[in-house]
Amino acid sequence: MVHFKEPIPLDVMEESEKEASRCDLMLICGTSAVVYPFANLSRMARFHSGRLVTGLDVMGQKANVKMIEVNADPTPLTHEGISDCLIQGQTGEILPRIVEELRTARKQRS
């Protein structure tokens, strides 16, 4: 979480970019997706060149990553087709339901 006008520590930004460049699932929750530089993390995950250059917008081939937005309203990521789907609602209600569904699915596989 980043608050407005709060400085982002360099190590946090670097680690966030590294994780975005290698994830296979990204949940984008409760954001307007317009506050940079973190608003660019989902684009980095969606389109990456396979190499990470910290602090730069490195775009390349479309990555094989599933991106799910959980937001009250659509965002630029929804409209640009960056996210694969939008679960519209309050994150405080939706995320616990997702966790419960995953727990149920895990138990059924066991």
CORSULCOR-V512352 format. One record per residue. PSI is psi in whole degrees, 0 to 359 (NA if undefined). OMEGA is omega in whole degrees, -180 to 180 (NA if undefined). NEAR is the number of other ideal C-beta (glycine too) atoms within 10 Angstrom. Layout:
[[PSI & OMEGA & NEAR] [PSI & OMEGA & NEAR]]
//
This chain:
[[136 & 177 & 6] [128 & 178 & 15] [155 & 179 & 6] [139 & 178 & 5] [13 & 177 & 5] [128 & 178 & 8] [144 & 179 & 7] [121 & 177 & 11] [139 & -177 & 9] [318 & -179 & 10] [326 & 177 & 8] [316 & 179 & 12] [315 & -180 & 16] [315 & 180 & 13] [322 & 178 & 12] [317 & 178 & 17] [319 & 179 & 23] [313 & -179 & 13] [321 & 178 & 13] [324 & -177 & 21] [346 & -177 & 20] [4 & -178 & 13] [158 & 174 & 17] [352 & 173 & 9] [132 & 177 & 10] [126 & 171 & 22] [126 & -180 & 17] [105 & -167 & 21] [130 & 170 & 15] [47 & -178 & 15] [154 & 173 & 18] [342 & -179 & 12] [32 & 178 & 23] [1 & -180 & 9] [115 & -176 & 12] [151 & 17 & 9] [346 & -176 & 14] [336 & 178 & 17] [342 & -179 & 17] [350 & -177 & 15] [320 & 180 & 20] [326 & 175 & 24] [323 & 177 & 18] [320 & 179 & 24] [320 & -177 & 23] [317 & -178 & 20] [106 & 177 & 16] [156 & -176 & 20] [1 & -177 & 13] [358 & 177 & 10] [147 & -177 & 8] [127 & 173 & 15] [104 & -173 & 10] [132 & 175 & 13] [355 & -179 & 10] [153 & 177 & 10] [89 & -176 & 11] [112 & -179 & 16] [146 & 179 & 12] [227 & -178 & 10] [158 & 180 & 9] [126 & -177 & 9] [154 & 178 & 19] [75 & -179 & 6] [139 & 175 & 18] [132 & -178 & 13] [121 & -177 & 21] [123 & 175 & 16] [135 & 171 & 24] [102 & -175 & 23] [155 & 177 & 22] [327 & -178 & 12] [157 & 174 & 9] [154 & -180 & 13] [177 & 173 & 20] [330 & 178 & 14] [326 & 176 & 22] [309 & -175 & 17] [329 & -180 & 10] [355 & -178 & 12] [18 & 178 & 9] [313 & 179 & 19] [152 & 179 & 25] [328 & 178 & 13] [159 & 177 & 11] [123 & 170 & 17] [106 & -172 & 16] [123 & 179 & 13] [186 & -180 & 13] [132 & -178 & 11] [324 & 180 & 16] [340 & 177 & 10] [319 & -174 & 9] [314 & -176 & 19] [316 & 176 & 16] [327 & 178 & 10] [321 & 177 & 12] [315 & 179 & 15] [316 & -180 & 10] [318 & 177 & 10] [319 & 179 & 10] [319 & 177 & 10] [316 & 179 & 10] [315 & 180 & 10] [320 & 179 & 10] [317 & 180 & 9] [321 & -180 & 8] [330 & 178 & 7] [338 & -177 & 6] [NA & NA & 5]]
//
